[in-house]
Amino acid sequence: MSKKSGKKKTGGGDSSIVVNRRARFEFFIEERFEAGLVLEGWEVKSLRAGRANLTEAYVFIRNGEAFLIGCNLPPLATASTHIHPDPTRTRKLLLHQKELAKLVGATEQRGYTVVPLDMHWSRGRAKLSIGLAKGKKQHDKRADKKERDWQRERERLLKHRV
């Protein structure tokens, strides 16, 4: 039997591909799930190059299946000539049945929304973090902005004091 070495992988560092910062501004995230993605080969190559955009994307649940709609994955210039890539095609999400049931119940009965939060690599596979979210009102957004500004100002004041 071989022993596992205690060494961590060197290099690589951050496994994040793209983060949807707008989702945290627009919604209160109540619960997070990690979903796999059904991708084509050219899409994986595009993700490895870091070419993805989640700002206009959303998750749609139909017939007990989840789909990512509006995610823009532009093809690389070196993509094969015999395929015609569609950068904003609908991509299926892979979730466990219990997770899907929870998402369906929350969206249909309690008025929640499912939003994509970030895309990352996990053991060599592309994963999408999705969040069960409630929409923020305008005054909530103003309060968040005010809090962020205050934190920035406080850090600046403390930095000059020392």
N, CA and C of each residue as an Amber inpcrd file, in Angstrom:
protein
   486
   0.8380000  -1.1850000   0.0000000   0.0000000   0.0000000   0.0000000
   0.8740000   1.2360000   0.0000000   0.4230000   2.2170000  -0.7200000
   1.1930000   3.4570000  -0.7820000   0.6240000   4.4630000   0.2110000
   1.5170000   5.2510000   0.7350000   1.0880000   6.2900000   1.6600000
   0.8390000   7.5710000   0.8860000  -0.1310000   8.3280000   1.3460000
  -0.3850000   9.6150000   0.7250000   0.6340000  10.6120000   1.2410000
   1.2110000  11.3600000   0.3350000   2.1840000  12.3590000   0.7610000
   1.4460000  13.5800000   1.2910000   2.0520000  14.2490000   2.2040000
   1.4450000  15.4210000   2.8250000   1.6530000  16.6860000   2.0180000
   2.2180000  16.5580000   0.8230000   2.5040000  17.7400000   0.0210000
   1.2490000  18.2470000  -0.6710000   1.1520000  19.5400000  -0.7580000
   0.0800000  20.1680000  -1.5100000   0.5670000  20.4030000  -2.9260000
  -0.3690000  20.5410000  -3.8430000   0.0020000  20.8310000  -5.2150000
   0.6770000  22.1930000  -5.2880000   1.7350000  22.2560000  -6.0410000
   2.4020000  23.5310000  -6.2310000   1.8990000  24.1460000  -7.5240000
   1.8590000  25.4560000  -7.5680000   1.3690000  26.1300000  -8.7670000
  -0.1390000  26.1160000  -8.7790000  -0.6970000  26.4980000  -9.9030000
  -2.1560000  26.4830000 -10.0280000  -2.8040000  27.5230000  -9.1410000
  -2.6880000  27.3520000  -7.8340000  -3.2350000  28.3070000  -6.8850000
  -4.7440000  28.3490000  -6.9090000  -5.2980000  29.4220000  -7.4120000
  -6.7400000  29.6290000  -7.4210000  -7.4010000  28.7970000  -8.5090000
  -8.4130000  28.0420000  -8.1430000  -9.0960000  27.1970000  -9.1230000
 -10.3340000  27.8790000  -9.6940000 -10.5230000  29.1440000  -9.3860000
 -11.6880000  29.8760000  -9.8630000 -11.5330000  30.2480000 -11.3360000
 -12.6190000  30.1130000 -12.0840000 -12.6230000  30.4780000 -13.4980000
 -13.2490000  31.8620000 -13.6500000 -14.4640000  32.0100000 -13.1410000
 -15.1740000  33.2830000 -13.2330000 -16.1170000  33.4080000 -12.0360000
 -16.3060000  34.6360000 -11.5430000 -17.1790000  34.9010000 -10.4040000
 -18.2490000  35.8930000 -10.8430000 -19.4790000  35.6260000 -10.4630000
 -20.5950000  36.5180000 -10.7670000 -20.7870000  37.4540000  -9.5680000
 -20.0590000  38.5720000  -9.5770000 -20.1340000  39.5060000  -8.4570000
 -21.4790000  40.2210000  -8.4060000 -22.1200000  40.3350000  -9.5340000
 -23.4150000  41.0000000  -9.5940000 -24.4770000  40.2530000  -8.7900000
 -24.3440000  38.9260000  -8.6990000 -25.3320000  38.1230000  -7.9660000
 -25.3780000  38.5120000  -6.4910000 -24.2390000  38.7700000  -5.8850000
 -24.2150000  39.1500000  -4.4650000 -24.7940000  40.5440000  -4.2520000
 -24.6950000  41.3920000  -5.2720000 -25.2580000  42.7380000  -5.1640000
 -26.7730000  42.7190000  -5.3260000 -27.2790000  41.8720000  -6.2050000
 -28.6970000  41.8450000  -6.5270000 -29.5340000  40.9460000  -5.6090000
 -28.9010000  39.9470000  -4.9550000 -29.6510000  38.9380000  -4.2170000
 -29.0510000  38.6660000  -2.8410000 -29.9120000  38.2070000  -1.9130000
 -29.4740000  37.6110000  -0.6480000 -29.3000000  36.1220000  -0.9260000
 -28.1030000  35.5940000  -0.7800000 -27.8460000  34.1820000  -1.0380000
 -28.1240000  33.4120000   0.2470000 -29.0890000  32.5030000   0.2070000
 -29.4840000  31.7590000   1.3970000 -28.7880000  30.4030000   1.5000000
 -28.6130000  29.7350000   0.3650000 -27.9880000  28.4130000   0.3760000
 -27.2190000  28.2130000  -0.9220000 -26.0960000  27.4910000  -0.8360000
 -25.2500000  27.2500000  -2.0120000 -25.2450000  25.7700000  -2.3680000
 -25.1560000  25.4920000  -3.6700000 -25.0340000  24.1340000  -4.1850000
 -23.9220000  24.1220000  -5.2180000 -23.2970000  22.9610000  -5.3850000
 -22.2870000  22.7990000  -6.4180000 -22.8310000  21.8420000  -7.4680000
 -22.8300000  22.2810000  -8.7220000 -23.3840000  21.4890000  -9.8110000
 -22.3250000  21.2500000 -10.8720000 -22.3750000  20.0740000 -11.4690000
 -21.5170000  19.7950000 -12.6090000 -22.1430000  20.3750000 -13.8680000
 -21.3530000  20.4830000 -14.9260000 -21.8230000  21.0450000 -16.1870000
 -21.6350000  20.0380000 -17.3070000 -22.5850000  19.9540000 -18.2120000
 -22.4330000  19.1370000 -19.4060000 -21.8600000  20.0580000 -20.4790000
 -20.5980000  19.8320000 -20.8330000 -19.8850000  20.7140000 -21.7650000
 -19.3700000  19.9460000 -22.9640000 -19.1220000  20.6750000 -24.0320000
 -18.4620000  20.1180000 -25.2020000 -16.9690000  20.3990000 -25.0860000
 -16.1780000  19.7560000 -25.9290000 -14.7270000  19.8850000 -25.8480000
 -14.2210000  21.2980000 -26.0240000 -14.7590000  22.0220000 -26.9860000
 -14.2890000  23.3850000 -27.2160000 -14.6370000  24.2960000 -26.0510000
 -15.7260000  23.9850000 -25.3190000 -16.1100000  24.7930000 -24.1600000
 -15.1170000  24.6070000 -23.0160000 -14.6480000  23.3920000 -22.8390000
 -13.6590000  23.1310000 -21.7880000 -12.3650000  23.8800000 -22.0970000
 -11.9540000  23.8610000 -23.3610000 -10.7420000  24.5880000 -23.7570000
 -10.9130000  26.0850000 -23.5220000 -12.0890000  26.5880000 -23.8100000
 -12.3640000  27.9960000 -23.5850000 -12.3260000  28.3310000 -22.0900000
 -12.8530000  27.4360000 -21.2520000 -12.8080000  27.6470000 -19.8030000
 -11.3740000  27.6180000 -19.2850000 -10.5740000  26.7040000 -19.8050000
  -9.1690000  26.6410000 -19.3850000  -8.4300000  27.9250000 -19.7280000
  -8.8400000  28.5750000 -20.8120000  -8.2490000  29.8540000 -21.1930000
  -8.8390000  31.0120000 -20.3910000  -9.8500000  30.7270000 -19.5570000
 -10.4480000  31.7500000 -18.6940000 -11.4480000  32.6440000 -19.4050000
 -12.0300000  32.1640000 -20.4840000 -12.9600000  32.9700000 -21.2680000
 -14.3940000  32.5590000 -20.9460000 -14.9660000  33.1640000 -19.9320000
 -16.3490000  32.8680000 -19.5550000 -16.9800000  34.1180000 -18.9630000
 -18.2960000  34.2210000 -19.0710000 -19.0090000  35.3700000 -18.5480000
 -20.3410000  34.8940000 -17.9630000 -20.5560000  35.1680000 -16.6800000
 -21.7750000  34.7440000 -15.9840000 -22.7300000  35.8860000 -15.6660000
 -22.4320000  37.1010000 -16.0900000 -23.2260000  38.2460000 -15.6350000
 -24.6820000  38.1800000 -16.0860000 -24.9600000  37.7000000 -17.2770000
 -26.3290000  37.6310000 -17.7770000 -26.9560000  36.2490000 -17.5870000
 -26.2550000  35.3380000 -16.9380000 -26.7070000  33.9510000 -16.8340000
 -27.7170000  33.7720000 -15.6950000 -28.5650000  32.7630000 -15.8670000
 -29.4910000  32.3760000 -14.8100000 -29.7700000  30.8790000 -14.9360000
 -30.3230000  30.2990000 -13.8680000 -30.6110000  28.8670000 -13.8250000
 -32.1170000  28.6880000 -13.9600000 -32.5050000  27.7620000 -14.8330000
 -33.9070000  27.4780000 -15.1080000 -34.1640000  26.0110000 -14.8080000
 -35.2360000  25.7060000 -14.0880000 -35.5420000  24.3240000 -13.7410000
 -36.8320000  23.9170000 -14.4530000 -36.7330000  22.8220000 -15.2290000
 -37.8890000  22.3230000 -15.9720000 -37.8610000  20.7940000 -15.9730000
 -38.9960000  20.1780000 -15.7060000 -39.1460000  18.7190000 -15.7140000
 -38.1050000  18.0130000 -14.8440000 -37.8050000  18.5770000 -13.6980000
 -36.8630000  17.9510000 -12.7840000 -35.4150000  18.0260000 -13.2320000
 -35.0890000  18.9240000 -14.1520000 -33.7140000  19.1150000 -14.6060000
 -33.3760000  20.5950000 -14.5360000 -32.1130000  20.9000000 -14.2460000
 -31.6580000  22.2850000 -14.1610000 -30.8050000  22.6220000 -15.3760000
 -30.9830000  23.8340000 -15.8850000 -30.2550000  24.2950000 -17.0540000
 -29.6590000  25.6700000 -16.7860000 -28.4760000  25.8970000 -17.3180000
 -27.8110000  27.1990000 -17.2450000 -28.0720000  27.9160000 -18.5630000
 -28.6970000  29.0690000 -18.4850000 -29.0660000  29.8220000 -19.6790000
 -28.3510000  31.1720000 -19.6460000 -27.8240000  31.5690000 -20.7800000
 -27.2280000  32.8950000 -20.9030000 -25.7650000  32.9920000 -20.5340000
 -25.1240000  31.8930000 -20.2100000 -23.6990000  31.9110000 -19.8990000
 -22.9300000  32.0140000 -21.2200000 -22.0490000  32.9830000 -21.3160000
 -21.3120000  33.2180000 -22.5550000 -19.9240000  32.5820000 -22.4690000
 -19.6890000  31.5790000 -23.3070000 -18.3780000  30.9340000 -23.4240000
 -17.8920000  31.1130000 -24.8620000 -17.1890000  32.1850000 -25.1360000
 -16.7520000  32.4050000 -26.5120000 -15.7150000  31.3650000 -26.9310000
 -15.8170000  30.8390000 -28.1560000 -14.8620000  29.8200000 -28.5980000
 -13.4930000  30.4250000 -28.8610000 -12.4900000  29.5940000 -28.7390000
 -11.1330000  30.0200000 -29.0610000 -10.9940000  30.1370000 -30.5770000
 -10.0310000  30.9150000 -31.0140000  -9.8010000  31.0710000 -32.4520000
  -9.3240000  29.7670000 -33.0640000  -8.7650000  28.8940000 -32.2470000
  -8.2380000  27.6240000 -32.7410000  -9.2630000  26.5000000 -32.6960000
 -10.5410000  26.8430000 -32.5010000 -11.5940000  25.8230000 -32.4620000
 -11.6740000  25.1240000 -33.8130000 -12.1270000  23.9140000 -33.7880000
 -12.1970000  23.1080000 -34.9970000 -13.0990000  23.7560000 -36.0510000
 -12.7950000  23.5220000 -37.3120000 -13.5500000  24.1410000 -38.3870000
 -14.8310000  23.3850000 -38.7240000 -14.9400000  22.1290000 -38.3300000
 -16.1210000  21.3580000 -38.6870000 -17.2810000  21.5050000 -37.7080000
 -17.0890000  22.2590000 -36.6380000 -18.1910000  22.5460000 -35.7130000
 -18.5070000  24.0390000 -35.7650000 -19.7350000  24.3760000 -35.4610000
 -20.1580000  25.7710000 -35.4160000 -20.5880000  26.0700000 -33.9870000
 -19.6620000  26.5490000 -33.1490000 -19.9560000  26.7410000 -31.7300000
 -20.9770000  27.8540000 -31.4770000 -21.8560000  27.5880000 -30.5250000
 -22.8250000  28.5770000 -30.0720000 -22.3920000  29.0130000 -28.6680000
 -21.8730000  30.2280000 -28.5090000 -21.3220000  30.6370000 -27.2120000
 -22.3470000  30.7460000 -26.0900000 -23.6130000  30.9520000 -26.3990000
 -24.6200000  31.1220000 -25.3360000 -25.6420000  29.9990000 -25.3160000
 -25.2530000  28.8100000 -25.7120000 -26.2060000  27.7070000 -25.7370000
 -26.6300000  27.3330000 -24.3140000 -27.7600000  26.6470000 -24.1990000
 -28.2600000  26.1820000 -22.9150000 -27.4620000  24.9490000 -22.4970000
 -26.9410000  24.9660000 -21.2700000 -26.1280000  23.8600000 -20.7730000
 -26.8350000  23.1960000 -19.5930000 -26.8320000  21.8900000 -19.5820000
 -27.4880000  21.1400000 -18.5120000 -26.6000000  21.1220000 -17.2760000
 -27.2290000  21.2310000 -16.1100000 -26.5210000  21.1490000 -14.8350000
 -26.7590000  19.7820000 -14.2130000 -25.7330000  19.2430000 -13.5950000
 -25.8120000  17.9270000 -12.9740000 -25.8970000  18.0890000 -11.4610000
 -27.0480000  17.7340000 -10.9140000 -27.2920000  17.8240000  -9.4720000
 -27.9040000  16.5260000  -8.9860000 -27.7660000  16.2550000  -7.6910000
 -28.4190000  15.0980000  -7.0950000 -29.9260000  15.3400000  -7.0390000
 -30.6800000  14.2750000  -7.0120000 -32.1430000  14.3550000  -7.0210000
 -32.6750000  15.1240000  -5.8110000 -32.0620000  14.9350000  -4.6370000
 -32.5060000  15.6400000  -3.4320000 -32.2800000  17.1440000  -3.5730000
 -31.1430000  17.5180000  -4.1610000 -30.8480000  18.9350000  -4.3640000
 -31.8350000  19.5530000  -5.3510000 -32.1260000  18.8290000  -6.4180000
 -33.1060000  19.3190000  -7.3920000 -34.4820000  19.4880000  -6.7630000
 -34.8910000  18.5280000  -5.9470000 -36.1930000  18.6170000  -5.2830000
 -36.2520000  19.8370000  -4.3640000 -35.1650000  20.0990000  -3.6700000
 -35.1040000  21.2550000  -2.7830000 -35.2030000  22.5590000  -3.5770000
 -34.4920000  22.6250000  -4.7060000 -34.5270000  23.8220000  -5.5440000
 -35.9120000  24.0350000  -6.1540000 -36.5270000  22.9630000  -6.6240000
 -37.8640000  23.0710000  -7.2170000 -38.8590000  23.5570000  -6.1730000
 -38.8210000  22.9780000  -4.9830000 -39.7410000  23.3880000  -3.9200000
 -39.5750000  24.8410000  -3.5300000 -38.3370000  25.2770000  -3.4280000
 -38.0830000  26.6590000  -3.0120000 -38.4860000  27.6590000  -4.0880000
 -38.2280000  27.3360000  -5.3410000 -38.5510000  28.2920000  -6.4060000
 -40.0470000  28.3590000  -6.6850000 -40.7290000  27.2350000  -6.6050000
 -42.1570000  27.2360000  -6.9230000 -43.0230000  27.7020000  -5.7650000
 -42.6860000  27.3340000  -4.5410000 -43.5580000  27.6240000  -3.4120000
 -43.1750000  28.8740000  -2.6440000 -41.8780000  29.1140000  -2.4640000
 -41.4560000  30.2010000  -1.5860000 -40.9180000  31.4130000  -2.3270000
 -40.9230000  31.3910000  -3.6600000 -40.5230000  32.5710000  -4.4210000
 -39.0300000  32.8380000  -4.4820000 -38.2280000  31.8170000  -4.3390000
 -36.7850000  31.9910000  -4.4450000 -36.3580000  31.9630000  -5.9120000
 -35.1420000  32.4020000  -6.1560000 -34.5340000  32.3760000  -7.4770000
 -33.2410000  31.5860000  -7.3710000 -32.8640000  30.9000000  -8.4380000
 -31.5960000  30.1720000  -8.4640000 -30.6500000  30.9400000  -9.3810000
 -29.5300000  31.4070000  -8.8070000 -28.5770000  32.2130000  -9.5720000
 -27.2020000  31.5510000  -9.5810000 -26.4700000  31.6610000 -10.7010000
 -25.0930000  31.1560000 -10.7260000 -24.1740000  32.1170000  -9.9900000
 -23.3190000  31.5870000  -9.1150000 -22.4250000  32.4260000  -8.3170000
 -21.0030000  32.4430000  -8.8720000 -20.4670000  31.2680000  -9.1440000
 -19.1230000  31.2170000  -9.7150000 -18.8940000  29.8900000 -10.4140000
 -17.8830000  29.8730000 -11.2630000 -17.4800000  28.6730000 -11.9690000
 -16.0390000  28.3890000 -11.5590000 -15.7690000  27.1150000 -11.2470000
 -14.4310000  26.7630000 -10.7620000 -14.0870000  25.3390000 -11.1750000
 -12.8220000  24.9850000 -10.9600000 -12.3530000  23.6290000 -11.2250000
 -12.3480000  22.8430000  -9.9250000 -12.8300000  21.6200000  -9.9810000
 -12.7880000  20.7310000  -8.8360000 -12.3290000  19.3550000  -9.3260000
 -11.1450000  18.9610000  -8.9520000 -10.5440000  17.6960000  -9.3820000
 -10.5630000  17.5440000 -10.9040000 -10.2300000  18.6310000 -11.5950000
 -10.1250000  18.5930000 -13.0440000 -11.4350000  18.7220000 -13.7860000
 -12.5240000  18.9230000 -13.0810000 -13.8230000  19.0580000 -13.7320000
 -14.3890000  20.4490000 -13.4500000 -15.0670000  20.9990000 -14.4320000
 -15.6760000  22.3160000 -14.2730000 -16.9480000  22.1870000 -13.4410000
 -17.0520000  23.0040000 -12.4240000 -18.2260000  23.0130000 -11.5410000
 -18.7970000  24.4170000 -11.4880000 -20.0860000  24.4880000 -11.2110000
 -20.7790000  25.7620000 -11.0840000 -21.3990000  25.8380000  -9.6970000
 -21.0790000  26.8860000  -8.9620000 -21.7330000  27.1190000  -7.6730000
 -22.9970000  27.9210000  -7.9380000 -24.1150000  27.3860000  -7.4930000
 -25.3820000  28.0900000  -7.6530000 -25.9330000  28.4020000  -6.2740000
 -26.7170000  29.4480000  -6.1940000 -27.2550000  29.8630000  -4.9120000
 -28.7540000  30.0050000  -4.9460000 -29.3860000  29.6010000  -3.8730000
 -30.8160000  29.8160000  -3.6800000 -30.9400000  31.2170000  -3.1020000
 -31.6040000  32.1180000  -3.8180000 -31.5160000  33.5290000  -3.4590000
 -32.8780000  34.2140000  -3.4400000 -32.9470000  35.2710000  -2.6410000
 -34.0930000  36.1810000  -2.6050000 -33.6090000  37.5200000  -3.1380000
 -34.4230000  38.1860000  -3.9310000 -34.0460000  39.4840000  -4.4930000
 -33.9610000  40.5630000  -3.4320000 -33.0100000  41.4780000  -3.6150000
 -32.8670000  42.6130000  -2.7040000 -33.7060000  43.7800000  -3.2010000
 -34.1800000  44.5570000  -2.2720000 -34.8750000  45.7940000  -2.5990000
 -33.8350000  46.8980000  -2.7710000 -34.2530000  48.0370000  -3.2820000
 -33.3130000  49.1350000  -3.5420000 -32.6530000  49.6190000  -2.2600000
 -33.4100000  49.7130000  -1.1510000 -32.8350000  50.1990000   0.0990000
 -31.8040000  49.2110000   0.6620000 -31.9800000  47.9100000   0.3910000
 -30.9870000  46.9250000   0.8240000 -29.6710000  47.1260000   0.0740000
 -29.7640000  47.4140000  -1.2120000 -28.5650000  47.6380000  -2.0170000
 -27.8260000  48.8870000  -1.5380000 -28.6030000  49.9370000  -1.2000000
 -27.9810000  51.1710000  -0.6980000 -27.2750000  50.9050000   0.6260000
 -27.8920000  50.1100000   1.4890000 -27.2840000  49.8050000   2.7830000
 -25.9850000  49.0110000   2.5960000 -25.9720000  48.0650000   1.6560000
 -24.7530000  47.3050000   1.3900000 -23.6380000  48.2110000   0.8750000
 -23.9880000  49.1240000  -0.0120000 -22.9870000  50.0480000  -0.5630000
 -22.4470000  50.9570000   0.5380000 -23.3330000  51.4340000   1.4040000
 -22.9250000  52.2930000   2.5120000 -21.9870000  51.5360000   3.4570000
 -22.3080000  50.2750000   3.7360000 -21.4660000  49.4460000   4.6100000
 -20.0850000  49.2260000   3.9880000 -20.0410000  48.9430000   2.6830000
 -18.7640000  48.7530000   1.9870000 -17.9100000  50.0150000   2.0270000
 -18.5660000  51.1650000   1.7860000 -17.8380000  52.4370000   1.8220000
 -17.2910000  52.7090000   3.2190000 -18.0890000  52.4110000   4.2550000
 -17.6450000  52.6290000   5.6190000 -16.4510000  51.7220000   5.9520000
 -16.4930000  50.4630000   5.5300000 -15.3690000  49.5470000   5.7780000
 -14.0920000  50.0560000   5.1110000 -14.2140000  50.5320000   3.8830000
 -13.0670000  51.0690000   3.1570000 -12.4980000  52.3000000   3.8770000
 -13.3830000  53.1920000   4.3180000 -12.9630000  54.4060000   5.0320000
 -12.3030000  54.0530000   6.3610000 -12.8720000  53.0820000   7.0700000
 -12.3080000  52.6620000   8.3550000 -10.9020000  52.0900000   8.1810000
 -10.7220000  51.2490000   7.1550000  -9.3910000  50.7020000   6.8780000
  -8.3940000  51.8090000   6.5610000  -8.8420000  52.8100000   5.8120000
  -7.9660000  53.9280000   5.4580000  -7.5810000  54.7200000   6.7010000
  -8.5430000  54.9720000   7.5840000  -8.2610000  55.7070000   8.8230000
  -7.3050000  54.9400000   9.7260000  -7.5370000  53.6400000   9.8760000
  -6.6760000  52.8400000  10.7250000  -5.2640000  52.7390000  10.1470000
  -5.1570000  52.7130000   8.8530000  -3.8540000  52.6300000   8.2000000
  -3.0360000  53.8900000   8.4610000  -3.6920000  55.0620000   8.4150000
  -2.9870000  56.3230000   8.6450000  -2.6600000  56.5580000  10.1140000
  -3.3920000  55.9360000  10.9960000  -3.1500000  56.1030000  12.4310000
  -1.8710000  55.4220000  12.8770000  -1.5930000  54.2680000  12.3150000
  -0.4490000  53.4620000  12.7560000   0.8410000  53.9890000  12.2330000
